[in-house]
Amino acid sequence: INSEYGRSGKMLDDITAVQWYWRNDKSWDPYSDKINQKLEKSFVKGLKEIPVDKERYVDLNFDSKDEIRKNFAKLDVEDSELVGIQRRYDDKMKRRAVKREIPDLFKDCTVVSLCKDHNYGKQLESLLAMYGAALRKNITKRTKYVVIPKKDVPYFTTDLETAKKFQVTIVSDQFIIAIISAGTMKNIDASDYEIDLNNPVNIKKRKKPVDVDDEDTSEDEPKKKK
């Protein structure tokens, strides 16, 4: 049981929709996917100096945004996004502003998260809140999604019946992982991850058309030993 939560938790650790940027002379340039991932993971761990490459690093040792702003003539960025300064190892006075953008993936979404495992549940709720979801404890007619690991369905039957009564969409936690991985809710269909309360061990999936001429490639059942 714990290993399954662990796998999903690792998936949440390994994905991000957050984007880091450094300021050039005229505009904001995004860091590459590889560096972006490293910056975000290090930031979450609480590191204050994060290597970018052999020549540069991001300095996050600031108590206020004003300390960052005073290093530059003008910055067209919200304080909430401004996080630090990129510096050169060989000359720390050669510097660029750095910002961290968090998309509102779940803006206007009221969500109730249900999970038997406390640690994984907190991890999931933390990400939902970071990406703009309005988290609630109670399911009401205003709830848009109830998110639950599919194997936890038997432990929350009363809550899920309430959701069903209010016609709330009940989805697997994989729905959240898919949205964060894509960095958008576009083209992510909630019905592909909807929990079927009549068959809680499965997630509704769109059936692929079957070609009647396809050859049966299933393996024969192994013969029983006499």
C-alpha positions in Angstrom: 0.0 0.0 0.0 2.6 2.5 1.0 4.7 1.7 -2.0 1.9 2.8 -4.3 1.5 6.1 -2.4 5.3 6.4 -2.7 5.2 6.0 -6.5 2.5 8.6 -6.9 4.4 10.9 -4.4 7.6 10.6 -6.4 5.6 11.4 -9.6 4.5 14.6 -7.9 8.1 15.4 -6.9 9.3 14.8 -10.4 6.9 17.1 -12.2 6.3 20.8 -12.1 4.4 23.5 -13.9 6.4 26.2 -12.3 8.7 28.2 -14.7 11.9 30.0 -13.7 13.2 33.0 -15.8 16.2 35.2 -15.8 16.1 38.8 -17.0 18.2 39.7 -20.1 18.6 43.3 -21.2 15.1 43.6 -22.7 12.9 40.7 -21.6 12.5 37.6 -19.5 14.1 34.3 -20.8 12.9 31.0 -19.5 15.5 28.5 -18.2 15.7 25.2 -20.0 13.6 22.3 -18.8 16.5 20.6 -17.2 17.7 23.7 -15.3 14.2 24.7 -14.5 13.6 21.3 -12.8 16.8 21.6 -10.8 16.0 25.1 -9.7 12.5 24.2 -8.5 13.5 21.0 -6.7 16.4 22.9 -4.9 14.0 25.8 -4.1 11.5 23.4 -2.5 14.3 21.9 -0.4 15.1 25.3 0.9 18.6 25.8 -0.8 19.7 29.4 -0.9 22.4 29.0 -3.6 21.6 26.9 -6.7 24.1 26.1 -9.5 22.9 27.0 -13.0 26.1 25.8 -14.7 29.8 25.9 -14.2 29.9 29.7 -14.5 26.6 30.9 -12.8 24.4 30.3 -9.8 21.1 31.6 -8.5 21.4 33.5 -5.2 18.2 33.3 -3.0 19.8 34.8 0.1 17.4 37.8 0.5 15.0 38.7 3.3 12.9 41.0 1.1 12.1 41.8 -2.5 13.5 45.3 -2.0 16.9 43.8 -1.5 16.6 42.3 -5.0 15.1 45.3 -6.6 17.8 47.8 -5.4 20.3 45.9 -7.6 18.4 46.9 -10.8 17.2 50.2 -12.2 13.7 48.8 -13.1 12.0 45.5 -13.0 8.6 44.8 -14.6 7.6 41.9 -12.3 5.3 41.3 -9.4 7.0 41.0 -6.0 5.3 37.6 -5.6 7.3 36.3 -8.6 10.7 37.9 -7.9 12.9 35.4 -6.0 16.6 36.1 -6.5 19.6 37.0 -8.6 21.7 35.0 -11.0 25.4 35.7 -10.4 28.7 34.7 -11.9 31.1 32.7 -9.7 34.0 34.8 -11.0 32.3 38.2 -10.6 29.3 38.3 -8.3 28.5 41.9 -9.4 27.6 40.6 -12.9 24.0 39.8 -12.1 20.6 39.2 -13.5 17.2 39.2 -11.8 15.4 35.9 -11.4 11.7 35.2 -11.2 9.5 32.1 -10.5 6.1 31.9 -12.1 3.4 29.6 -10.7 0.4 29.1 -13.1 -3.1 29.1 -11.7 -3.9 25.7 -13.1 -6.9 25.1 -10.8 -8.1 28.7 -10.6 -11.9 28.9 -9.8 -11.8 25.2 -8.9 -13.2 24.2 -5.5 -11.6 20.9 -4.5 -12.0 18.3 -1.8 -9.1 15.9 -1.5 -9.6 12.5 0.1 -6.7 10.3 1.0 -6.1 7.5 3.5 -2.3 8.2 3.6 -1.7 11.4 5.6 1.7 12.3 4.0 0.6 11.8 0.4 -2.7 13.6 1.1 -0.8 16.6 2.4 1.6 16.6 -0.5 -1.4 16.5 -2.9 -3.2 19.3 -1.1 -0.1 21.4 -1.0 0.3 21.3 -4.8 -3.4 21.9 -5.4 -3.2 25.0 -3.2 0.0 26.2 -4.9 -1.6 26.0 -8.3 -4.6 28.0 -7.3 -7.3 25.5 -6.1 -9.7 26.5 -3.4 -9.4 23.5 -0.9 -12.4 22.6 1.2 -13.0 20.0 3.9 -16.7 19.5 3.2 -18.4 18.5 0.0 -21.1 20.8 -1.2 -23.0 21.6 -4.4 -20.3 24.2 -5.0 -17.5 21.6 -5.1 -16.1 21.1 -8.6 -13.9 18.1 -8.0 -13.4 15.4 -5.4 -9.9 14.0 -5.8 -9.1 10.6 -4.4 -6.6 7.7 -5.1 -8.7 5.0 -6.7 -7.7 2.4 -4.2 -9.0 4.6 -1.3 -12.6 4.6 -2.6 -13.8 1.9 -0.2 -12.6 4.0 2.8 -14.7 7.1 1.9 -18.0 5.7 0.7 -20.1 8.2 2.7 -18.2 11.2 1.3 -18.4 9.9 -2.2 -22.1 9.3 -1.9 -22.5 12.9 -0.9 -20.5 14.0 -3.9 -22.6 11.8 -6.1 -25.8 13.4 -4.6 -24.5 16.9 -5.4 -23.3 15.7 -8.9 -19.7 16.5 -8.1 -17.1 15.1 -10.5 -15.0 12.4 -8.7 -11.6 11.9 -10.2 -8.4 10.0 -9.5 -5.3 11.7 -8.2 -3.8 10.9 -11.6 -6.0 13.7 -13.0 -4.0 16.2 -11.0 -0.7 14.6 -12.0 -1.7 14.8 -15.7 -2.6 18.5 -15.4 0.6 19.5 -13.6 2.7 17.4 -16.1 1.0 19.2 -19.1 1.1 22.6 -17.4 -2.5 23.2 -18.4 -6.0 21.9 -18.1 -6.5 22.2 -21.8 -6.9 18.8 -23.6 -7.0 17.0 -20.2 -10.5 15.5 -20.0 -11.8 14.8 -16.4 -14.0 12.0 -17.7 -10.8 10.1 -18.6 -10.0 10.0 -14.9 -13.5 9.8 -13.4 -14.0 7.2 -10.7 -16.8 4.7 -11.3 -18.4 4.1 -7.9 -19.9 0.9 -9.2 -16.4 -0.4 -9.9 -14.0 1.5 -7.6 -10.9 -0.4 -8.6 -11.1 1.0 -12.1 -11.0 4.4 -13.7 -13.3 5.2 -16.6 -11.2 5.2 -19.8 -12.4 5.9 -23.3 -12.6 2.7 -25.2 -10.4 2.4 -28.3 -12.1 1.1 -31.4 -11.3 -2.5 -32.1 -10.5 -3.8 -35.5 -12.5 -7.0 -36.1 -9.7 -8.3 -38.3 -7.0 -7.9 -35.7 -5.3 -11.1 -34.9 -5.8 -12.4 -31.4 -2.3 -12.1 -29.8 -3.4 -13.1 -26.2 -1.4 -15.9 -24.7 -2.9 -19.3 -24.1 -3.7 -20.2 -20.5 -0.9 -22.3 -19.0 -1.7 -25.9 -18.7 -2.2 -27.2 -15.2 0.2 -29.8 -14.0 -1.2 -33.2 -13.4 
